[in-house]
Amino acid sequence: MSIVVIADVKNRSVNPSTLEMLSAVKKIANKNNMPIYLLIPFGNIGGNSYCSGEFKTCILDLNIEQYSAPILVKYLSTVIREVNASYVIGLHTPFSIDYIPTVSVEINAQCVTQIHSLDVAEGITVTRASHTGKLDQHIVINETPIILTVLPGSFEPYTITNMQRKEIMTIHIPEEDKHGYCKFIINDIEDASLDEADVIVGAGKGIGSRENLNLIYEFAKVFPHSAVAGSRIVCDYGWLPYNKQIGITGKSITPKVYIACAISGSSQHVAGIKGAQTIIAINKDPYAPIFNVSHYGVVADIFEFIPQFIEFLQHNT
């Protein structure tokens, strides 16, 4: 038996959050004395820096520019079977969602997605959010093989200390399987505002309409070095461009302060804001999941609270 960690891909390179998965599986490996295999899905994404003597490494001889999910599934499944993997771990991102469900069918494995914690005290229990984050499901693993996907930002990144590489296995792919029908496309629109801002004000579906963004922008102007961002649904509605989206399918942010305005706090959005030093939530629903991760919360209607807050500052500064 063994554990396979599938390195995630972001911007044609290994996603640094791959290290979070290694932290999670170390708990399982230490309890069950299992070897860990780090499986790097492409040979040209700079995965060498992750090849540590602490793990056995497999690299698929595929080119990311010739990406094909069915071909990836074929060879991932082959490796998983060869190493007799009981646990297969992927990061819950658009890349993994493209192939993980098919791998679970291919190897006849259970699949639990979007876990944010893992406990190995007695048995192995994983936790995932449900009902838009208002409840947690605690799932006890009794049967294997099983595939788990981990929400980015859920675990501390593992620190690789032993860089003496050993047992690196390259899986050579026949030429006829190297002709994919898809390719990775990176949006050429670059906006550094969310990376550079000290304060980010996030707008959620609860703002009601594109016109109400004016209130959010007015609120953001109160803070120096600020920027405005949005949840996925705000960008899906076209109220903000997608380069302003925060979450799993958007950006992960690390400002000094993040202020969530009328954002319920889905697990996908929360995964993108965990890097913020301070999280403040303003929502009229006292049971909104965003309050579970915020450092400070204001239970109020933003259309009442924000104007009063701005007026208070204008009269006291």
N, C-alpha and C positions, 0 to 999 in steps of 0.2 A: 504494500500500500504506500501511497505517496500523495503529495499535494502539488498541484500545478497552478502557478500564478501566471496569468497571461498579461504581459506588459501592454499598457494602453498606449494609444497613439494620439498625439496632438501636434498640429502644425508640422507634420512630416518628421516628427522626432518622438522619442519616448516621453510620455507624459510623466512629469516628476511625481504626480500623485500615485504612480505605481508603487512608490516606497510605502505608501499608507497600507496597501494590500499586504506587503511583506510584514508589516507590524502586526496585522490581524492574523495572518497564517502562522506566525511564530508561536502564538498562543496555542494553536491546535497542534503544531508540530512538537512543541515541548511536552504536551500532555500525552500524545500518542506515539512519540518517538518515530516520527515520519520524516523522510527526506523531502526537501522542497526543491521543485524544479521551476526555474524562471524561464518562461517560454516567450521569446521575442519574435513577433510574427513577421517581421521584415528584416532583411539583411542590410538595408541601406538607410536605417533611421538612427544611427549613432547609438546603438545599445551597448557598446563595449564598456562604457563607464558603469553599467549596472551588473557586469559579469564579475561576481565576487566568489572567492573561495568558500564562502558560507553556503552557497547554493549550487545546485547543478543547473547548468544553463543550456537551453536548446534554442537554436536560431533557425528559422525557416528561410531558406534561400529564395525569398520572394522579393520583388521590387514593388514598393508602395505605389509607384506610378502605374503599375499594371494591376491595380487592386481588383479582386473579385471575391465577394463574400463566399460563394459556393466552394471555390478552390481553397480559401482559407479554412473553412469548416472541414473540408476533406482532410487536410494535413494536421490541423489541430486535433481532430478526433483520433487520427492515427497515433499521434504522440501520446495523447491521454491514455489510450488503450495500452500502448507499449510500456508505459511506466506504471500501469495499474493504479491510476489516480483515484483516490476516494473523494478528494475535494478538489474542485476546480474553481478558481477565484478570478473574477474580472472586475474592472472598474465600471460603475454605471455611468456610461457616457454614450453619445451618439455612435461612437465607433463600436463599442461592445454590443449595443442593442442591435446592431446590424447582423451579428452572427451568433450571439449567445443562445437565443432560443432554438436555433437550428442545431447547434452542438448538443444541447440537452436532449433533443429528440434522437440525434445520431448515436449518442452513447447510452441512451435510455436512462437518463439521470433526472432526478428532481431538480427544480430550479427555483431559487428564492432570490428575488431582486430587491435592490435598494436597501440593503441592510445598513444600519448606522452604528450598531454595537454588537459585541460578541462576548459571551461569557462561557468559561470552561471550568467553572468551579466544581460541578458534579458531572452532569452531562454537558454537551455543547449546545448552547442556546443562542440563537441570533435574534435580533430585534429590528423590525422595520416599521415605518409609519403607515397608518391607514386612515381613511376618512379625512383626506386632505391634511394629515398631520395632527389631527385632534386626538387620535388614539395610537397606541403602540401595540403591535402584534409580537408576542414572544413565541418563537418557533423552536421546539426541541428537535434536534436532528437525531433520528433513530435509525435511519437507513442511508446507505451510500451506494453508488456515487451520488454526489450532489454538486450542483453549480450554484455559486453565490455571486451576486454583484454588489459591490460596495459603493456607497455614496461618497464622492470626493469630499474631503474635509472631515470625515468621521473619525479617523485615527491619526495619531501622531506619525509623521514619516519615519520610517526605519533608517537608522544611520549605518551605512555600510562601512565597516572598519577593515575587513580582510580583503585587500585588493589583489591577493595572490590568486590569479585565475587558474581554475582547473576544471576538468570535466566539461568543457564547452563542446557541445555536439551540434554540428550543422546538418540540417535536414535538406538534402539536395532535391530540388523540384524539377521534374522533366520539363523540357522546353514547351511541350504542347500544353502544359498547365500554366504557363506564364503569360498567357494572353488574356488579360482581364477585360471586362466590358465597362468598368467604372474607373473613375479617377478621383483623387482628392482635389477639391477646389477650395482655395482660401480666399475669403473676401478681400478685395484690394482696398476697400475703404478702411483707412486707419484713423483711429481717434484715440489720442493718448490722454484725453481728459479724465477718464475714469481711473487710469493708472496714476495720475499725478495729483488728483484732488485729495485734500485733507478731509473734506466732508462730502459725502454723497447722499443726496436725497432721492429715495426711490419711490416711484409712483406705482400703485396697484390698480386693479380693476375697479376698486371702490371709489376712484376719483370720478367715475361716471362718464366722462367724455373727453375728447381731445382738447376742447376749449378750456376745460378745468386744469389743464397743465399749466396755464398761466399762473395759477395760485401756487403750484409747486415750484415754478421758476422764481416767483417772487419770494417764496420761503427760502430757497437756496441762496438768493442774493444776500440774505442776512449774514451768511457765514463766508469768511474769506477762503479763497482757494476751494470753491465748491463746484459740484457738478450734479446734473440730474440724470437719473437712470430709470429703468422700468422693469417690471416683471415680464414674464414671457407673454402673457395674454395682452398686456398693453402694447407690446411690439407686434403681436399677431394681429391686433386690431388696426395697426398702422399709426397709432398715436405717437410712437417713437420709433426711430430706425433700429434695426436689429443689432447694430454695434453699440447700442445703449442697453441691451438686455443683460440682466444678471441672472445667473443660475447655471445648471448643468449644461444646457445647450447655448449658453451665452458666456459672459465673462465671470471670472472669480475675482473679487475685489479685496483690497487690503487698506482701506482708508483709516484715518484715526477715528472717524465717527461715521456711522451709517444710520440714516433716519428712514425708516420704512413707513410710508404714508398710505394707509388704506390697503395694505398688503396682508393677505391672510397668513402667508408663511408656509407654502407647500415645501415638501422636502427638497424638491428640485431647486427652489429659490434659496432655501437655507444653505444648501451646499455651496452656493456662490458667495455667501456673505460671511462665512465663518472666519475669514481672515481679517475682518474688521476688528479694531481694538475695542471699540464700544458700539453697541447696537441699541438704538432707541426705536421703539415701535409706537405708532399712533394709530389706533383702530377703535372703532365704536363697539366692536364685538369683544367682550371681556374674555371670551373663550377662544379667540383666534390663536392658532398654533405659533404665530410669530412671537407671542409673549413667552413661549417656552425657551426661546434662545436669546431673547433681548436682555440687556443689562438693566434698562429702564423702560417702563411702559406708561403710556398715557391712554386711558380709556376715554376717548372723546371723538366726536365727529370732526374730521379735519377741516370742514368748511366753517366750523365755529372756532376751533382751537387755533388754527394757523393765523387767521386775521387778528385774533386777540393777542397772540404771541408777538406778532409783528408790531401791533399798536403799542404793546407794553414796552418793547425795546425802543421804539421811536420816542417814547415819553420818558425813558429812563437812561438814555445814553447821550 
